[in-house]
Amino acid sequence: MTNQKRLNYINSHNLNIEEHTIINVDQEQLLEDPADPESYVDDSTINIYLSLSTCDGKQLVIGDSEDLMAYIDAQIAAQTK
């Protein structure tokens, strides 16, 4: 499946892709020095994921980019049968 076909599907169905970031913090360090985020947040504590949803907010799939592409590919394949 090409990215152009995926993009056309997203646009024609008025879907939204959003990026979400979860930051896990070291709570003890946060309480000790809340003004210094470098002491309680590092790259290993950050998780990023994507969500695909309808224009009215219904979430269709959550995961990484491969999860979203697999969902869109399956929807396109189902339409072309």
ROSE-4610 file (N, C-alpha, C; in Angstrom, 1 decimal, always signed):
// ROSE-4610
residu = [M/M/M/T/T/T/N/N/N/Q/Q/Q/K/K/K/R/R/R/L/L/L/N/N/N/Y/Y/Y/I/I/I/N/N/N/S/S/S/H/H/H/N/N/N/L/L/L/N/N/N/I/I/I/E/E/E/E/E/E/H/H/H/T/T/T/I/I/I/I/I/I/N/N/N/V/V/V/D/D/D/Q/Q/Q/E/E/E/Q/Q/Q/L/L/L/L/L/L/E/E/E/D/D/D/P/P/P/A/A/A/D/D/D/P/P/P/E/E/E/S/S/S/Y/Y/Y/V/V/V/D/D/D/D/D/D/S/S/S/T/T/T/I/I/I/N/N/N/I/I/I/Y/Y/Y/L/L/L/S/S/S/L/L/L/S/S/S/T/T/T/C/C/C/D/D/D/G/G/G/K/K/K/Q/Q/Q/L/L/L/V/V/V/I/I/I/G/G/G/D/D/D/S/S/S/E/E/E/D/D/D/L/L/L/M/M/M/A/A/A/Y/Y/Y/I/I/I/D/D/D/A/A/A/Q/Q/Q/I/I/I/A/A/A/A/A/A/Q/Q/Q/T/T/T/K/K/K]
num = [1/1/1/2/2/2/3/3/3/4/4/4/5/5/5/6/6/6/7/7/7/8/8/8/9/9/9/10/10/10/11/11/11/12/12/12/13/13/13/14/14/14/15/15/15/16/16/16/17/17/17/18/18/18/19/19/19/20/20/20/21/21/21/22/22/22/23/23/23/24/24/24/25/25/25/26/26/26/27/27/27/28/28/28/29/29/29/30/30/30/31/31/31/32/32/32/33/33/33/34/34/34/35/35/35/36/36/36/37/37/37/38/38/38/39/39/39/40/40/40/41/41/41/42/42/42/43/43/43/44/44/44/45/45/45/46/46/46/47/47/47/48/48/48/49/49/49/50/50/50/51/51/51/52/52/52/53/53/53/54/54/54/55/55/55/56/56/56/57/57/57/58/58/58/59/59/59/60/60/60/61/61/61/62/62/62/63/63/63/64/64/64/65/65/65/66/66/66/67/67/67/68/68/68/69/69/69/70/70/70/71/71/71/72/72/72/73/73/73/74/74/74/75/75/75/76/76/76/77/77/77/78/78/78/79/79/79/80/80/80/81/81/81]
x = [+0.9/+0.0/+0.9/+0.6/+1.4/+0.9/+1.8/+1.5/+0.4/+0.4/-0.5/-2.0/-2.1/-3.4/-3.9/-2.9/-3.2/-3.7/-3.0/-3.3/-4.7/-4.9/-6.2/-7.4/-7.1/-8.1/-8.4/-7.3/-7.4/-8.2/-7.8/-8.5/-9.9/-10.2/-11.6/-12.5/-12.0/-12.8/-12.7/-12.1/-12.0/-11.4/-10.3/-9.7/-8.5/-8.2/-7.2/-6.1/-4.9/-3.8/-3.2/-3.0/-2.5/-1.3/-0.3/+0.9/+0.7/+0.9/+0.8/+2.1/+2.5/+3.7/+3.4/+3.9/+3.8/+5.2/+5.2/+6.5/+6.4/+7.2/+7.2/+8.3/+8.0/+9.0/+9.4/+10.6/+11.1/+10.5/+9.4/+8.7/+9.5/+10.4/+11.2/+12.1/+12.7/+13.5/+12.7/+11.5/+10.6/+10.2/+10.0/+9.7/+10.9/+12.1/+13.3/+13.6/+13.4/+13.8/+12.9/+11.7/+10.7/+11.1/+12.1/+12.5/+13.5/+14.0/+15.0/+14.5/+13.8/+13.2/+14.3/+15.5/+16.6/+16.9/+16.6/+16.9/+15.9/+14.7/+13.6/+13.0/+13.5/+13.0/+14.2/+14.3/+15.3/+14.7/+15.4/+14.9/+14.3/+14.8/+14.3/+12.9/+12.5/+11.2/+10.1/+10.4/+9.4/+8.9/+7.6/+7.0/+6.1/+6.2/+5.4/+4.5/+3.3/+2.4/+1.4/+0.8/-0.1/-1.5/-2.5/-3.9/-4.5/-5.4/-6.2/-7.6/-8.3/-9.6/-10.5/-11.8/-12.7/-12.8/-13.4/-13.6/-14.4/-15.2/-16.0/-15.4/-14.1/-13.3/-13.3/-14.0/-14.0/-12.6/-11.9/-10.6/-10.8/-10.0/-10.1/-8.9/-7.8/-6.6/-5.6/-4.8/-3.8/-2.5/-1.4/-0.2/+0.9/+1.9/+2.9/+2.5/+3.4/+3.0/+2.7/+3.4/+3.1/+1.7/+1.2/-0.1/-1.2/-0.9/-1.9/-1.9/-0.7/-0.7/-1.4/-1.2/-1.8/-3.4/-3.8/-5.3/-5.8/-5.2/-5.6/-5.5/-4.5/-4.3/-5.5/-5.9/-7.0/-8.3/-8.5/-9.7/-9.8/-8.7/-8.6/-8.9/-8.3/-8.4/-9.9/-10.6/-12.0/-12.9/-12.5/-13.3/-13.2/-12.0/-11.8/-12.2/-12.8/-13.3/-14.6]
y = [-1.2/+0.0/+1.2/+2.2/+3.4/+4.4/+5.3/+6.4/+7.3/+7.5/+8.3/+7.8/+6.5/+5.8/+6.0/+5.8/+5.9/+7.4/+8.3/+9.7/+10.1/+9.5/+9.8/+9.2/+8.0/+7.4/+8.3/+8.7/+9.6/+10.9/+11.5/+12.7/+12.5/+11.5/+11.3/+10.9/+10.3/+9.9/+10.9/+12.1/+13.1/+12.6/+11.8/+11.2/+12.1/+12.0/+12.8/+11.9/+12.2/+11.5/+12.5/+12.0/+12.8/+12.1/+12.8/+12.3/+12.6/+11.6/+11.7/+11.4/+12.1/+11.8/+11.6/+10.5/+10.2/+10.3/+11.2/+11.4/+10.8/+9.8/+9.2/+9.9/+10.3/+11.0/+10.2/+10.5/+10.0/+10.8/+10.3/+11.1/+11.6/+10.8/+11.2/+12.4/+12.3/+13.4/+14.7/+14.5/+15.6/+16.3/+15.6/+16.3/+17.0/+16.4/+17.1/+18.4/+18.4/+19.5/+19.8/+20.2/+20.4/+21.4/+22.3/+23.3/+22.8/+21.6/+21.0/+19.7/+19.9/+18.7/+17.7/+18.2/+17.3/+16.3/+16.6/+15.6/+14.5/+14.7/+13.7/+13.2/+13.7/+13.3/+13.0/+11.9/+11.7/+10.9/+10.8/+10.2/+8.8/+8.0/+6.7/+6.7/+7.8/+7.9/+8.5/+8.7/+9.3/+8.2/+8.1/+7.2/+8.0/+7.7/+8.4/+7.4/+7.8/+6.9/+7.8/+7.2/+7.9/+7.4/+8.2/+7.8/+8.2/+7.4/+7.7/+7.8/+8.9/+9.1/+9.8/+9.6/+10.3/+11.7/+12.5/+14.0/+14.3/+13.3/+13.5/+12.9/+12.5/+12.0/+10.6/+9.7/+8.3/+7.7/+7.1/+6.6/+5.2/+5.1/+3.9/+3.0/+3.5/+2.7/+3.6/+2.9/+3.6/+2.7/+3.3/+2.5/+3.3/+2.6/+3.3/+3.5/+4.0/+4.3/+3.0/+1.9/+0.7/+0.2/+0.4/+0.0/+0.8/+2.1/+2.9/+2.5/+2.3/+1.9/+0.6/-0.4/-1.7/-1.6/-0.7/-0.5/+0.1/+1.2/+1.9/+0.9/+0.1/-0.8/-1.8/-2.3/-3.3/-2.6/-1.4/-0.7/-0.5/-0.1/+0.1/-1.2/-2.3/-3.6/-4.0/-3.8/-4.2/-3.4/-2.2/-1.4/-1.8/-2.3/-2.7/-4.1/-4.8/-6.2/-6.2]
z = [+0.0/+0.0/+0.0/-0.8/-0.9/+0.2/+0.6/+1.5/+0.9/-0.4/-1.0/-0.9/-1.0/-0.8/+0.6/+1.6/+3.0/+3.3/+2.7/+3.0/+2.4/+1.2/+0.6/+1.4/+2.0/+2.9/+4.1/+4.7/+5.9/+5.6/+4.5/+4.1/+3.7/+3.0/+2.5/+3.6/+4.7/+5.8/+7.0/+6.7/+7.8/+9.1/+9.0/+10.1/+10.6/+11.9/+12.5/+13.1/+12.9/+13.6/+14.6/+15.8/+16.9/+17.5/+17.9/+18.6/+20.1/+20.9/+22.4/+23.0/+24.0/+24.8/+26.2/+26.7/+28.2/+28.8/+29.8/+30.5/+31.9/+32.1/+33.5/+34.3/+35.5/+36.3/+37.5/+38.0/+39.2/+40.3/+41.0/+41.9/+43.1/+43.6/+44.7/+44.3/+43.1/+42.6/+42.3/+41.8/+41.6/+42.8/+43.9/+45.2/+45.8/+45.5/+46.0/+45.3/+44.0/+43.2/+42.0/+42.3/+41.2/+40.1/+40.4/+39.4/+38.4/+38.6/+37.7/+37.1/+35.9/+35.2/+34.7/+34.5/+34.1/+35.2/+36.4/+37.5/+37.6/+37.1/+37.2/+35.9/+34.8/+33.5/+32.6/+31.9/+30.9/+29.7/+28.6/+27.4/+27.6/+28.6/+28.8/+29.5/+29.9/+30.6/+29.7/+28.5/+27.6/+26.6/+26.5/+25.5/+24.6/+23.3/+22.3/+21.6/+21.4/+20.6/+19.8/+18.8/+17.9/+18.1/+17.7/+17.7/+16.4/+15.9/+14.7/+15.2/+14.9/+15.3/+14.3/+14.5/+13.6/+13.9/+13.1/+13.4/+14.6/+15.0/+16.2/+17.5/+17.3/+18.5/+18.8/+18.0/+18.3/+17.9/+18.8/+18.6/+17.8/+16.7/+15.9/+16.2/+16.5/+16.7/+17.5/+18.4/+19.1/+19.0/+18.8/+18.7/+18.0/+17.4/+16.7/+15.2/+14.4/+13.0/+12.3/+12.6/+11.9/+12.3/+13.5/+13.9/+13.1/+13.0/+12.2/+10.8/+10.2/+8.8/+8.5/+9.5/+9.3/+9.4/+10.3/+10.4/+9.1/+8.6/+7.4/+6.2/+6.1/+5.0/+5.0/+6.2/+6.3/+5.9/+6.3/+5.9/+4.4/+3.8/+2.3/+1.6/+2.1/+1.5/+1.6/+2.7/+2.9/+1.9/+1.6/+0.7/-0.7/-1.1/-2.5/-2.8/-1.8/-2.1/-2.8]
